[in-house]
Amino acid sequence: MAKMKVPFYSLDYVNDSLGRGLQAAFGKVLDSNWFIRGASCGEFENAFAGYCGVRHGVGVGNGFDALTLMLRAAILQGLLKRGDEVLVPANTFIASVLAVTAAGLVPVLVEPDRATCNMDPSKLERACSPRTKAILVVHLYGRIADMDAICKFAQSRGLLLFEDCAQAHGACLADDRRAGSFGLAAAFSFYPTKNLGALGDGGMVVSNDASLAEMVRTLSNYGSARKYENCYLGVNSRLDEIQAALLQEKLPHLDSWNSRRREIAERYRHGITNPQIECPQAPTVPESHVYHLFVVQCKRRDELQEFLNARGVETLVHYPVPPHLQQAYTEIRTTEPLPELRHGELPVTESLAKCVLSLPMGPGLRDDEISYVIDSLNEFA
Ligand SMILES: *Cc1c(COP(=O)(O)O)cnc(C)c1O
């Protein structure tokens, strides 16, 4: 078999196929001479919130700010208070946990289910204390978490529910149960490689709660709802007009890109027969996974990655060091009584960090590249 070079993710496909449209969107903003939160931003906020099945959308600077501002808005609305505990997956990109800390809340880490890598609902009870007030669920790798169980638990405990949808644009359990519509509010990132990505940073908070959405808008604009009236200690985190126009141009294609990702996932699942490599289980509702990442598990992960790399197949690890083992959190733990990370042993999280490997994935991955990746995985002895 001739050697190929398969990149982990390629933006060529999306940018080439939409080239003209993206340039027209850019031109429209250029001509308007309005670059922050103008007509394009408003249009995209409505379109994306509508796509999620939610009433309000507020464009912000990035996914991390979307998470932080959504939580801070809930505090300012009196729904949470500083020092309250928030259940958050132990197995996630650190932004989910950092945002809880940044909002002045205490992240309490919950172990994942080994098969789905998402928050394990059976571990929620044990993580709760009288100070637990909310759950921040993450739809990791693009797979909707076990929302039936998680929503039921939140309801029985009177906990607020928030979502980190940074990897799950468009994932849905049913037409009216889309990522972003399950809780009080949800945060999205439009980082360039996400399923819906800008040509730079971007993010959005979506919510059915008009006053919470308005609070996010105010906080993200220096805590000011009216010019030069600053009611809150806000920040500057707004969605650029150019990014909003580009995202609006891309949004109509999101569903077909997600379908292509699912198609690739099915080919991987059926093609990979090496018993050393475990593919992620298919969810019962196919549309509930948008395969931001296709993550296999292998006990000899590092050797496998090395082997694939030598064959020209680029892979990544999401994530090699879980948040609770990061230096950032060691320092917080030793220098401040609060906020701290509260958690017990996290053996599932720690063992996943040693065996997960993300394969090339994206709407631009070609059939011959998929076959080459599959053959390479099956040749790993
Ligand atoms: C990408 C990501 C974020 C952060 O988004 P940025 O736009 O990079 O700030 C947060 N949570 C998860 C799960 C992510 O994958």
PDBQT file of the ligand as one rigid body, heavy atoms in Angstrom, charges set to zero:
ROOT
HETATM    1  C1  LIG A 401     -13.269  24.271  22.617  1.00  0.00    +0.000 C 
HETATM    2  C2  LIG A 401     -13.927  24.015  23.928  1.00  0.00    +0.000 A 
HETATM    3  C3  LIG A 401     -14.176  25.057  24.834  1.00  0.00    +0.000 A 
HETATM    4  C4  LIG A 401     -13.619  26.437  24.704  1.00  0.00    +0.000 C 
HETATM    5  O1  LIG A 401     -13.881  27.106  23.548  1.00  0.00    +0.000 OA
HETATM    6  P1  LIG A 401     -12.929  28.330  23.084  1.00  0.00    +0.000 P 
HETATM    7  O2  LIG A 401     -13.707  28.993  22.036  1.00  0.00    +0.000 OA
HETATM    8  O3  LIG A 401     -11.651  27.720  22.613  1.00  0.00    +0.000 OA
HETATM    9  O4  LIG A 401     -12.719  29.202  24.276  1.00  0.00    +0.000 OA
HETATM   10  C5  LIG A 401     -14.899  24.757  25.970  1.00  0.00    +0.000 A 
HETATM   11  N1  LIG A 401     -15.325  23.505  26.225  1.00  0.00    +0.000 NA
HETATM   12  C6  LIG A 401     -15.070  22.483  25.396  1.00  0.00    +0.000 A 
HETATM   13  C7  LIG A 401     -15.593  21.131  25.733  1.00  0.00    +0.000 C 
HETATM   14  C8  LIG A 401     -14.352  22.698  24.217  1.00  0.00    +0.000 A 
HETATM   15  O5  LIG A 401     -14.098  21.666  23.406  1.00  0.00    +0.000 OA
ENDROOT
TORSDOF 0
